[in-house]
Amino acid sequence: MNYHGKRANEFYKEKQSITRPTRFEEEAGALLNHVSDVFNKKHLLSLIDQSLDLKDKDTFLQLTNEYNNLVRLEQK
């Protein structure tokens, strides 16, 4: 194989590995997204409880809106 053919082959392999994530990478990404969503929902719920305890209506409304948006995105 000449130099240009060898170089083209290396470029193809590099490009293929960059543009196509492996199944493991896809599953790891999905798992991280799920864990992040669960954490965010639990954190928002604890902040919502705290705003209720403090009788902070504005914060409560803001946090429940964020929580509802997160749940809506999850359902899509």
TAGITA-V707102 format. One record per run of one state. SS is the DSSP state (A for helix, B for strand, O for the rest). FROM is the first residue (numbers start at 1). TO is the last residue. If there is no record, write none. Layout:
# TAGITA-V707102
ss: [SS:SS]
from: [FROM:FROM]
to: [TO:TO]
This chain:
# TAGITA-V707102
ss: [O:A:O:A:O:A:O]
from: [1:3:20:23:54:57:76]
to: [2:19:22:53:56:75:76]
